[in-house]
Amino acid sequence: MSKELLDVAAGERPADKAIINGNIVNVLSGEIYEGGVAIYGDQIAAIGDIEYTIGEQTEIIDAEGNYITPGFVDAHIHPESTSLAIRQFADLVLEHGTTTIVTDLHEVGVVAGEPAIEDVLAENADTGLNIEYIVPSHVPFSPNLETSGAIFNHEIISKALDHPQAAGLSETVGEYIWRRTPDLLAAIDDTLAHKYVVHGHLPDLDQKHFNVAIAAGVTTDHEAISADDVIQRLRNGAYALLRDGSAARSIGQLLPVVLEKKLNDSRVSIITDDLSTTDAVDRGHLDEAVRSALKLGAGFIQAIQFVTINPSNASGIATKVGALAPRLRADINITTGPDDFKVLATIAGGQLKARDGRIIAPSPVAEHTPRLLNTVHLQRPVTADDFAIHVDETASKANVIVADVLPWIAITQRRDAQLEVRDGVIQSDVDQDVLYIAQVERHGKNGNIGKAFQGGFHIREGAIASSVGHDNHNIIVVGTNLEDLAFAVNRVAELQGGQVAVRNGEVLAEVPLPVLGLLSDKTGEELAADKHRLNAAAKELGSSIPDPFIFLSFISLAAVPAYAVTDHGFIDVAQQKVIDPVSSVE
């Protein structure tokens, strides 16, 4: 308890700052009414009629009749998907009113372990962005199916739960709970003992499997892709986190069932999960989610609740953030109304951080610790033959399984195709939209290369490659010919991580990501410009996906249906095993 905060609330000490002449959007009572907010330090001291808290030294922020909302809370986001180092990420989302993120920094941990996560949390300390750290539930994410740079076992997780910013356990996979994976169950028990939230990763589960996950202690899930999925989560006691991000923009299909059936919307949040730099700069973050909800028919207060108190409750952090009330962190937005919604100013931790969509004092580039740099270690440069899928030299045709990525969400489905065989090597076929895809281990551990066939990208020339590949972050590459696949992978390694588009042995565009092979120190606007050029190059190669690199990063995720490609090979996700992409030869 702060005596000084009590003094401000009682009018016996002047507030540090006072927001006046606003309309308070009270997400707790469900009302909008005239008033203001008094701030002491990094906390809210009073709301409503706060004139009595204002002294000669109080800094006045005039809302000019606009709306005063809580700062936005993203209950499930991987900031690494923006490709921005954490300080530049913080600046970008603060411009859009996001003051708290709930994240596992899993991608950082995959490459360099828990110490690297602590490094990134330390880099963020002065940005104003509040990070609630949910500890990765296991690394590798899919044991025995991928090679990662680091390992999270029960011992490491148990220690990480004692971190001062820890708030839960992240992405506990339903299938692994069903299989009673010992380390995972022990980590869940530890999390519950801390009274933290166990977050789920529960795609494509029947009712029996879903019951087991909830019985184990899971209380949130972000993997709903249908109306029935949303109902299943709400009926069974899970908070439904609906995605409005770059890899899955699905609230258009999911939110209407909540609104039309008048389901309990207090247990519904909008999250982004994965957010590309270009989308963040061009569209926004949770401010865009509010606009999306309003277009779908949500009321103004309801839309604000979806990105404030609801995600805060789902994450177990409502005693800290998510509303405008005394003692809570002073995270406050001044916004326009529902007709043309935008964030005019953002106060985070009591400090005015952004106004009119621009950060006031950009964060300096961090001096990264050595473990965050020079993380790409190929055992040797790859060759074209490393990517060839060989069969009997007498064969003329091969029947193969093609993993087609869907155009609106980065999940795959099966298609069977017949391909030509030349000199014992199966050929790609752009007319059938069948490309080569591979993942090359880049952590210097074994040199594995997994290979398969990919559809859905519609590339007709060249190749694209990236060192961002969930959830192992090896180098993943897709393309039309073996030579360009090898050239693209070697170029990514030369960059010490990044994303490239190549054709005929020449680089069309590239984006270096030297921090962990995942991140850049450029500002959001600078990196978005680079990414636009990269995506334009991929489009020139024929890509039909606006941001193919963020979709490509999910093809190596062995926990998302229906197929994946890791350095271990072609993965049948339902069976959780490596299978042969070649069905037969003729």
C-alpha positions as CSV (number, residue, x, y, z in Angstrom):
1,M,0.0,0.0,0.0
2,S,1.2,3.5,-0.9
3,K,0.4,6.2,1.6
4,E,1.1,8.8,-1.0
5,L,-1.4,7.2,-3.4
6,L,-4.0,7.3,-0.6
7,D,-3.2,10.9,0.0
8,V,-3.8,11.8,-3.6
9,A,-7.1,9.8,-3.7
10,A,-8.2,11.7,-0.5
11,G,-7.3,15.1,-2.0
12,E,-4.6,15.7,0.6
13,R,-1.8,15.6,-2.0
14,P,-2.0,16.8,-5.6
15,A,-2.0,14.4,-8.4
16,D,1.1,14.2,-10.7
17,K,-1.1,14.2,-13.8
18,A,-4.8,14.7,-14.4
19,I,-6.8,13.8,-17.5
20,I,-9.8,16.2,-17.7
21,N,-12.8,16.9,-19.9
22,G,-13.2,13.4,-21.0
23,N,-15.9,10.7,-21.3
24,I,-14.9,7.7,-19.2
25,V,-15.5,4.3,-20.8
26,N,-16.0,2.3,-17.7
27,V,-15.4,-1.4,-18.7
28,L,-16.3,-2.5,-15.1
29,S,-19.7,-0.9,-14.9
30,G,-20.5,-0.9,-18.6
31,E,-21.1,2.9,-18.6
32,I,-19.9,6.0,-20.4
33,Y,-20.0,9.2,-18.4
34,E,-18.2,12.5,-18.1
35,G,-15.1,12.7,-15.9
36,G,-11.3,12.4,-15.7
37,V,-8.5,10.3,-14.2
38,A,-6.0,11.4,-11.6
39,I,-2.5,9.8,-11.6
40,Y,0.1,9.4,-9.0
41,G,3.4,7.9,-10.1
42,D,2.5,4.9,-12.2
43,Q,-0.9,4.3,-10.6
44,I,-4.4,5.6,-10.9
45,A,-5.4,7.5,-7.8
46,A,-9.0,8.5,-8.7
47,I,-11.5,8.6,-11.5
48,G,-14.7,10.6,-12.2
49,D,-14.8,14.0,-10.6
50,I,-11.1,14.5,-9.9
51,E,-11.0,18.3,-9.7
52,Y,-10.2,18.0,-6.0
53,T,-6.9,16.2,-6.8
54,I,-5.5,18.9,-9.0
55,G,-2.8,21.2,-7.6
56,E,-0.6,23.9,-9.0
57,Q,2.1,21.4,-10.0
58,T,-0.3,18.8,-11.5
59,E,0.3,18.2,-15.2
60,I,-3.0,18.6,-17.1
61,I,-3.9,16.5,-20.1
62,D,-7.1,17.8,-21.7
63,A,-9.2,15.0,-23.4
64,E,-11.2,17.7,-25.2
65,G,-14.4,15.8,-24.9
66,N,-13.0,12.6,-26.3
67,Y,-13.2,9.1,-24.7
68,I,-11.0,7.9,-21.9
69,T,-10.4,4.1,-22.0
70,P,-8.1,1.7,-20.3
71,G,-4.9,0.9,-22.1
72,F,-5.3,-2.2,-24.4
73,V,-4.2,-5.7,-23.3
74,D,-3.2,-8.4,-25.8
75,A,-3.7,-11.6,-24.0
76,H,-1.8,-13.7,-26.5
77,I,0.9,-12.3,-28.8
78,H,4.3,-13.3,-30.0
79,P,6.0,-9.9,-30.5
80,E,8.8,-11.7,-32.4
81,S,6.4,-12.1,-35.3
82,T,6.7,-8.4,-36.1
83,S,10.5,-9.0,-36.6
84,L,11.2,-6.0,-34.4
85,A,13.5,-6.0,-31.4
86,I,11.5,-5.5,-28.2
87,R,12.1,-1.8,-27.8
88,Q,11.0,-1.0,-31.3
89,F,8.1,-3.3,-30.9
90,A,7.0,-1.5,-27.8
91,D,7.2,1.9,-29.5
92,L,5.0,0.6,-32.3
93,V,2.2,-0.9,-30.3
94,L,2.2,2.0,-27.8
95,E,1.3,4.2,-30.7
96,H,-1.8,2.1,-31.2
97,G,-2.9,2.1,-27.5
98,T,-1.5,-1.3,-26.4
99,T,0.0,-0.9,-23.0
100,T,0.2,-4.6,-21.8
101,I,1.0,-7.8,-23.7
102,V,0.8,-11.3,-22.4
103,T,3.6,-13.3,-24.0
104,D,5.9,-16.2,-23.6
105,L,8.7,-14.8,-25.8
106,H,8.8,-18.4,-26.9
107,E,10.6,-17.6,-30.1
108,V,13.5,-16.0,-28.2
109,G,13.5,-19.0,-25.9
110,V,13.6,-21.5,-28.8
111,V,16.8,-20.0,-30.1
112,A,18.7,-19.1,-27.0
113,G,16.8,-20.3,-23.9
114,E,15.5,-18.7,-20.7
115,P,18.6,-16.5,-20.2
116,A,17.8,-14.8,-23.6
117,I,14.2,-14.2,-22.5
118,E,15.5,-12.5,-19.4
119,D,17.7,-10.4,-21.6
120,V,14.8,-9.3,-23.7
121,L,12.6,-8.5,-20.7
122,A,15.5,-6.4,-19.3
123,E,15.7,-4.5,-22.7
124,N,12.0,-3.7,-22.5
125,A,12.2,-2.3,-18.9
126,D,12.2,1.4,-19.8
127,T,9.8,1.4,-22.8
128,G,6.5,1.8,-20.8
129,L,5.1,-1.4,-22.3
130,N,4.0,-3.8,-19.5
131,I,5.0,-7.4,-20.3
132,E,3.2,-10.2,-18.4
133,Y,5.5,-13.2,-19.0
134,I,3.9,-16.6,-19.4
135,V,6.6,-19.2,-19.3
136,P,6.9,-21.5,-22.4
137,S,5.4,-24.9,-21.5
138,H,8.0,-26.9,-23.4
139,V,10.8,-26.5,-25.9
140,P,11.1,-28.2,-28.3
141,F,7.4,-27.5,-28.8
142,S,6.9,-30.8,-30.5
143,P,9.4,-33.2,-28.8
144,N,11.2,-35.7,-31.1
145,L,9.8,-33.9,-34.2
146,E,12.1,-30.9,-34.4
147,T,15.5,-29.5,-33.4
148,S,15.5,-26.3,-31.4
149,G,18.4,-24.1,-30.2
150,A,17.5,-24.5,-26.5
151,I,15.4,-26.7,-24.2
152,F,12.8,-25.9,-21.6
153,N,12.2,-28.8,-19.2
154,H,10.4,-29.0,-15.9
155,E,13.4,-27.8,-13.9
156,I,13.9,-24.7,-16.1
157,I,10.1,-23.9,-16.2
158,S,9.9,-24.2,-12.4
159,K,12.6,-21.7,-11.9
160,A,11.2,-19.4,-14.6
161,L,7.8,-19.3,-12.8
162,D,9.6,-17.4,-10.0
163,H,10.6,-14.6,-12.4
164,P,9.0,-11.3,-11.1
165,Q,7.2,-10.8,-14.3
166,A,5.8,-14.4,-14.6
167,A,2.1,-14.7,-14.8
168,G,1.3,-18.1,-16.2
169,L,2.2,-21.1,-18.4
170,S,1.9,-20.7,-22.2
171,E,0.5,-22.8,-25.0
172,T,-0.1,-26.1,-23.2
173,V,-0.9,-28.5,-26.1
174,G,-4.1,-30.5,-25.7
175,E,-2.7,-33.6,-27.3
176,Y,0.3,-33.6,-24.9
177,I,-2.0,-33.3,-21.9
178,W,-4.1,-36.1,-23.3
179,R,-0.9,-38.2,-23.6
180,R,0.0,-37.3,-19.9
181,T,3.4,-36.0,-20.8
182,P,5.1,-36.0,-17.4
183,D,7.1,-32.8,-17.7
184,L,4.1,-30.9,-19.0
185,L,1.8,-32.1,-16.2
186,A,4.4,-31.2,-13.6
187,A,4.8,-27.7,-15.1
188,I,1.0,-27.3,-15.0
189,D,1.0,-28.3,-11.3
190,D,3.7,-25.8,-10.5
191,T,1.8,-23.0,-12.3
192,L,-1.4,-23.8,-10.4
193,A,0.6,-23.8,-7.2
194,H,1.7,-20.2,-8.0
195,K,-2.0,-19.4,-8.7
196,Y,-1.1,-18.4,-12.2
197,V,-3.1,-19.1,-15.4
198,V,-2.5,-22.1,-17.5
199,H,-3.0,-21.1,-21.1
200,G,-4.0,-23.6,-23.7
201,H,-3.2,-24.6,-27.3
202,L,-6.2,-26.7,-28.1
203,P,-6.8,-27.0,-31.9
204,D,-9.1,-29.6,-33.4
205,L,-10.0,-31.5,-30.1
206,D,-13.1,-33.6,-29.7
207,Q,-15.1,-33.1,-26.6
208,K,-13.4,-35.9,-24.7
209,H,-9.9,-34.5,-25.4
210,F,-11.1,-31.0,-24.6
211,N,-12.5,-32.1,-21.3
212,V,-9.2,-33.6,-20.3
213,A,-7.4,-30.3,-21.0
214,I,-9.8,-28.3,-19.0
215,A,-9.7,-30.8,-16.2
216,A,-5.9,-30.5,-16.1
217,G,-6.3,-26.7,-15.3
218,V,-6.2,-25.0,-18.7
219,T,-8.5,-21.9,-18.7
220,T,-7.8,-20.1,-22.0
221,D,-7.5,-21.1,-25.7
222,H,-6.8,-19.1,-28.8
223,E,-7.2,-21.8,-31.5
224,A,-10.9,-21.6,-32.3
225,I,-11.5,-21.5,-36.1
226,S,-15.2,-22.1,-36.2
227,A,-18.4,-21.0,-34.5
228,D,-18.7,-24.4,-32.9
229,D,-15.2,-24.0,-31.5
230,V,-16.1,-20.8,-29.8
231,I,-19.2,-22.4,-28.2
232,Q,-17.1,-25.4,-27.1
233,R,-14.7,-23.2,-25.3
234,L,-17.2,-21.1,-23.5
235,R,-19.4,-24.0,-22.5
236,N,-16.5,-25.8,-21.0
237,G,-15.1,-23.0,-18.9
238,A,-12.3,-21.7,-21.2
239,Y,-11.8,-18.1,-22.0
240,A,-12.1,-17.7,-25.8
241,L,-9.3,-15.6,-27.3
242,L,-10.4,-14.8,-30.8
243,R,-7.6,-14.0,-33.3
244,D,-7.4,-10.8,-35.4
245,G,-3.8,-11.0,-36.4
246,S,-1.8,-11.6,-39.5
247,A,-1.6,-15.3,-39.7
248,A,-5.2,-15.8,-38.6
249,R,-7.7,-13.0,-39.0
250,S,-10.7,-15.0,-37.9
251,I,-13.0,-12.8,-35.8
252,G,-15.1,-12.2,-38.9
253,Q,-16.2,-15.9,-38.6
254,L,-16.1,-16.2,-34.8
255,L,-17.4,-13.0,-33.2
256,P,-20.8,-13.1,-34.9
257,V,-21.7,-16.3,-33.0
258,V,-21.0,-14.5,-29.7
259,L,-23.1,-11.5,-30.7
260,E,-26.0,-13.3,-32.4
261,K,-26.4,-16.0,-29.7
262,K,-25.8,-13.4,-26.9
263,L,-23.2,-15.6,-25.4
264,N,-21.3,-14.5,-22.2
265,D,-19.1,-12.0,-23.9
266,S,-17.2,-11.3,-20.7
267,R,-15.2,-14.4,-21.4
268,V,-14.4,-13.4,-24.9
269,S,-11.2,-11.4,-25.9
270,I,-9.7,-10.3,-29.2
271,I,-6.0,-11.1,-29.5
272,T,-3.5,-11.0,-32.4
273,D,-1.2,-14.0,-31.7
274,D,1.0,-13.2,-34.7
275,L,1.3,-9.7,-36.1
276,S,3.4,-8.7,-39.1
277,T,5.3,-5.5,-39.2
278,T,3.4,-4.4,-42.3
279,D,0.0,-5.0,-40.7
280,A,1.0,-3.3,-37.5
281,V,2.2,-0.2,-39.4
282,D,-0.5,-0.1,-42.0
283,R,-3.5,-1.3,-40.0
284,G,-2.7,-1.1,-36.4
285,H,-2.8,-3.4,-33.4
286,L,-5.7,-3.7,-30.9
287,D,-7.1,-0.4,-32.2
288,E,-7.7,-2.3,-35.4
289,A,-9.3,-5.1,-33.4
290,V,-11.7,-2.6,-31.9
291,R,-12.6,-1.2,-35.4
292,S,-13.2,-4.8,-36.6
293,A,-15.5,-5.6,-33.7
294,L,-17.5,-2.4,-34.2
295,K,-17.9,-3.3,-37.9
296,L,-19.2,-6.7,-36.9
297,G,-21.9,-5.2,-34.7
298,A,-20.3,-5.0,-31.3
299,G,-21.3,-2.0,-29.1
300,F,-18.6,0.6,-28.2
301,I,-18.2,-0.4,-24.6
302,Q,-18.3,-4.1,-25.6
303,A,-15.6,-3.6,-28.2
304,I,-13.4,-1.9,-25.7
305,Q,-14.0,-4.7,-23.1
306,F,-12.8,-7.2,-25.7
307,V,-9.3,-5.6,-25.5
308,T,-9.1,-4.5,-21.9
309,I,-10.9,-6.1,-18.9
310,N,-11.8,-9.3,-20.7
311,P,-8.2,-10.3,-21.7
312,S,-7.0,-9.0,-18.3
313,N,-9.4,-11.4,-16.5
314,A,-8.5,-14.2,-18.8
315,S,-4.9,-13.7,-18.0
316,G,-5.3,-13.4,-14.2
317,I,-4.0,-9.9,-14.1
318,A,-7.1,-7.8,-13.5
319,T,-5.8,-6.6,-10.2
320,K,-3.1,-4.8,-12.1
321,V,-4.3,-3.7,-15.5
322,G,-7.3,-3.7,-17.8
323,A,-9.6,-1.1,-16.3
324,L,-9.8,2.5,-15.0
325,A,-9.9,2.2,-11.2
326,P,-7.8,3.4,-8.3
327,R,-4.6,1.5,-7.6
328,L,-4.5,-0.1,-11.1
329,R,-1.5,0.7,-13.3
330,A,-2.0,4.1,-15.0
331,D,-2.5,2.7,-18.5
332,I,-4.9,5.0,-20.2
333,N,-5.9,5.9,-23.8
334,I,-7.7,8.9,-25.1
335,T,-9.7,7.9,-28.2
336,T,-12.3,9.1,-30.6
337,G,-15.7,7.5,-30.7
338,P,-17.0,4.4,-32.5
339,D,-17.8,6.1,-35.8
340,D,-14.1,6.7,-36.7
341,F,-12.2,5.0,-33.9
342,K,-8.6,5.9,-33.4
343,V,-6.2,6.3,-30.4
344,L,-5.3,10.0,-29.9
345,A,-2.9,9.6,-26.9
346,T,-1.5,6.8,-24.8
347,I,-0.4,7.0,-21.2
348,A,1.5,3.9,-20.0
349,G,2.6,3.5,-16.4
350,G,1.6,7.1,-15.8
351,Q,3.8,8.5,-18.6
352,L,2.5,10.1,-21.8
353,K,4.1,7.8,-24.4
354,A,2.3,8.6,-27.7
355,R,0.2,11.3,-29.2
356,D,-1.6,11.3,-32.6
357,G,-0.3,7.9,-33.5
358,R,3.4,8.8,-32.9
359,I,5.7,7.8,-30.1
360,I,6.9,10.9,-28.3
361,A,10.4,9.7,-27.4
362,P,11.5,6.7,-29.5
363,S,13.4,4.1,-27.6
364,P,17.2,3.8,-28.2
365,V,18.5,0.7,-29.9
366,A,19.5,-1.8,-27.2
367,E,23.1,-3.0,-26.7
368,H,22.3,-6.7,-27.1
369,T,24.0,-9.3,-25.0
370,P,26.2,-11.7,-27.0
371,R,23.8,-14.6,-26.7
372,L,21.2,-12.7,-28.8
373,L,23.6,-12.4,-31.7
374,N,25.4,-14.7,-34.2
375,T,22.9,-17.6,-33.7
376,V,22.9,-19.1,-37.2
377,H,25.3,-22.0,-37.5
378,L,24.9,-24.2,-40.5
379,Q,27.2,-27.2,-40.4
380,R,28.1,-26.5,-44.0
381,P,26.7,-24.5,-46.9
382,V,23.9,-26.5,-48.5
383,T,23.8,-27.7,-52.1
384,A,21.0,-28.2,-54.6
385,D,21.1,-32.0,-54.2
386,D,20.5,-31.6,-50.4
387,F,16.9,-30.7,-51.3
388,A,16.3,-33.4,-53.9
389,I,13.8,-36.1,-53.0
390,H,15.2,-39.2,-54.6
391,V,13.2,-42.3,-55.7
392,D,14.0,-45.3,-57.9
393,E,15.9,-44.2,-61.0
394,T,13.6,-46.3,-63.2
395,A,10.5,-44.5,-62.0
396,S,8.8,-41.9,-64.3
397,K,6.0,-40.7,-62.0
398,A,5.6,-40.2,-58.3
399,N,2.4,-39.9,-56.3
400,V,2.9,-37.5,-53.5
401,I,1.1,-35.8,-50.6
402,V,1.0,-32.0,-51.0
403,A,0.4,-29.8,-47.9
404,D,-1.8,-26.9,-49.1
405,V,-1.8,-23.8,-46.9
406,L,-5.2,-22.1,-46.8
407,P,-5.3,-18.6,-48.1
408,W,-6.8,-17.0,-44.9
409,I,-5.2,-18.9,-42.1
410,A,-1.8,-20.6,-41.9
411,I,-3.0,-24.2,-41.5
412,T,-2.6,-26.9,-44.1
413,Q,-4.8,-29.6,-45.7
414,R,-3.9,-32.6,-47.8
415,R,-3.9,-32.8,-51.6
416,D,-2.6,-35.7,-53.6
417,A,-0.7,-35.1,-56.8
418,Q,1.3,-36.9,-59.4
419,L,4.7,-35.5,-60.3
420,E,7.3,-36.3,-63.0
421,V,10.5,-38.1,-62.0
422,R,13.8,-37.4,-63.8
423,D,16.9,-39.4,-63.1
424,G,15.4,-40.5,-59.8
425,V,14.6,-37.0,-58.6
426,I,10.9,-35.9,-58.2
427,Q,10.2,-32.6,-60.0
428,S,8.1,-29.7,-58.8
429,D,5.2,-28.6,-61.0
430,V,4.2,-25.0,-60.9
431,D,1.1,-25.6,-63.1
432,Q,-0.2,-27.9,-60.4
433,D,1.0,-25.5,-57.7
434,V,3.3,-28.1,-56.2
435,L,6.6,-26.6,-54.9
436,Y,9.6,-28.0,-53.0
437,I,9.7,-27.1,-49.4
438,A,12.4,-27.9,-46.8
439,Q,13.7,-26.9,-43.4
440,V,17.4,-26.8,-42.6
441,E,18.6,-27.1,-39.0
442,R,20.5,-23.9,-38.2
443,H,21.5,-24.2,-34.5
444,G,24.7,-26.2,-35.3
445,K,23.4,-29.4,-33.8
446,N,22.9,-32.0,-36.5
447,G,22.6,-30.5,-40.0
448,N,19.2,-32.1,-40.5
449,I,17.2,-31.3,-43.6
450,G,13.5,-32.2,-43.8
451,K,11.8,-32.2,-47.3
452,A,8.3,-32.3,-48.7
453,F,5.9,-30.8,-51.2
454,Q,3.9,-27.6,-50.7
455,G,0.9,-25.9,-52.3
456,G,-1.0,-22.7,-51.7
457,F,1.8,-20.2,-52.3
458,H,1.5,-20.3,-56.1
459,I,5.1,-19.3,-56.6
460,R,6.1,-19.8,-60.3
461,E,9.7,-18.8,-60.2
462,G,12.6,-18.8,-57.7
463,A,12.4,-19.4,-54.0
464,I,11.8,-17.6,-50.7
465,A,13.5,-18.5,-47.4
466,S,13.4,-17.4,-43.8
467,S,15.1,-18.1,-40.5
468,V,11.7,-17.5,-38.8
469,G,10.1,-20.9,-38.6
470,H,7.8,-21.8,-35.7
471,D,8.5,-23.4,-33.3
472,N,12.1,-24.3,-33.9
473,H,13.4,-21.3,-36.0
474,N,15.5,-23.3,-38.4
475,I,15.7,-22.0,-41.9
476,I,12.6,-22.8,-44.0
477,V,12.5,-22.5,-47.7
478,V,9.9,-23.0,-50.5
479,G,10.4,-22.7,-54.2
480,T,10.3,-24.0,-57.7
481,N,13.9,-25.4,-58.2
482,L,16.6,-26.9,-56.1
483,E,19.3,-24.5,-57.1
484,D,17.4,-21.5,-55.9
485,L,16.4,-23.3,-52.7
486,A,20.1,-23.8,-51.8
487,F,21.0,-20.3,-52.8
488,A,18.3,-18.8,-50.6
489,V,19.2,-20.9,-47.6
490,N,22.9,-20.0,-47.8
491,R,22.0,-16.3,-48.2
492,V,19.9,-16.4,-45.0
493,A,22.9,-18.0,-43.2
494,E,25.2,-15.3,-44.5
495,L,22.9,-12.6,-43.1
496,Q,23.0,-14.4,-39.7
497,G,19.3,-14.7,-40.1
498,G,16.7,-13.0,-42.2
499,Q,14.2,-13.4,-45.1
500,V,15.0,-13.4,-48.8
501,A,13.4,-13.7,-52.2
502,V,15.6,-15.1,-55.0
503,R,15.4,-16.0,-58.6
504,N,18.1,-17.6,-60.8
505,G,20.8,-17.3,-58.2
506,E,20.1,-13.6,-57.6
507,V,18.6,-11.8,-54.6
508,L,15.5,-9.8,-55.5
509,A,14.9,-8.5,-51.9
510,E,16.1,-9.4,-48.4
511,V,15.5,-8.3,-44.8
512,P,18.4,-9.0,-42.4
513,L,17.2,-10.2,-38.9
514,P,20.5,-10.4,-37.0
515,V,19.1,-10.5,-33.5
516,L,18.5,-14.2,-32.8
517,G,17.9,-14.7,-36.5
518,L,14.5,-13.3,-35.8
519,L,14.6,-9.6,-35.1
520,S,15.7,-6.2,-36.4
521,D,16.7,-3.0,-34.6
522,K,15.0,-0.8,-37.2
523,T,11.9,1.1,-36.4
524,G,8.5,-0.3,-37.3
525,E,8.1,2.1,-40.2
526,E,11.6,1.4,-41.6
527,L,11.2,-2.4,-41.3
528,A,7.7,-2.2,-42.8
529,A,9.1,-0.5,-45.8
530,D,11.7,-3.3,-46.2
531,K,9.0,-5.9,-45.7
532,H,6.8,-4.3,-48.4
533,R,9.7,-4.6,-50.8
534,L,10.3,-8.2,-49.8
535,N,6.6,-9.1,-50.2
536,A,6.5,-7.3,-53.6
537,A,9.4,-9.5,-54.7
538,A,7.6,-12.6,-53.6
539,K,4.5,-11.4,-55.5
540,E,6.8,-11.0,-58.5
541,L,7.7,-14.6,-58.1
542,G,4.0,-15.4,-58.2
543,S,3.0,-15.6,-54.6
544,S,-0.8,-15.2,-54.1
545,I,-0.4,-14.6,-50.3
546,P,0.1,-11.0,-49.4
547,D,2.7,-11.8,-46.7
548,P,3.9,-15.2,-47.6
549,F,6.8,-15.1,-45.0
550,I,4.5,-15.1,-42.0
551,F,2.5,-18.0,-43.5
552,L,5.8,-19.8,-44.3
553,S,6.8,-19.5,-40.7
554,F,3.8,-21.7,-39.7
555,I,4.5,-24.5,-42.1
556,S,7.2,-25.8,-39.7
557,L,4.8,-25.8,-36.7
558,A,4.2,-29.5,-35.8
559,A,1.3,-28.7,-33.5
560,V,-1.0,-27.0,-36.0
561,P,-3.1,-29.1,-38.4
562,A,-2.7,-30.9,-40.7
563,Y,0.9,-31.2,-41.9
564,A,4.3,-29.5,-41.1
565,V,7.8,-29.6,-42.4
566,T,10.6,-29.6,-39.8
567,D,14.3,-30.5,-40.0
568,H,13.1,-34.0,-39.0
569,G,10.9,-34.4,-42.1
570,F,7.3,-34.3,-43.2
571,I,5.0,-34.3,-40.1
572,D,1.5,-35.7,-39.9
573,V,0.3,-33.5,-37.0
574,A,-2.6,-35.7,-36.0
575,Q,-0.4,-38.7,-35.7
576,Q,2.6,-36.7,-34.3
577,K,5.0,-38.6,-36.5
578,V,7.3,-38.2,-39.5
579,I,5.7,-39.7,-42.7
580,D,7.0,-40.1,-46.2
581,P,5.6,-37.4,-48.6
582,V,5.9,-39.9,-51.4
583,S,2.9,-42.3,-51.5
584,S,4.2,-44.5,-54.4
585,V,6.1,-44.4,-57.7
586,E,5.3,-45.7,-61.2
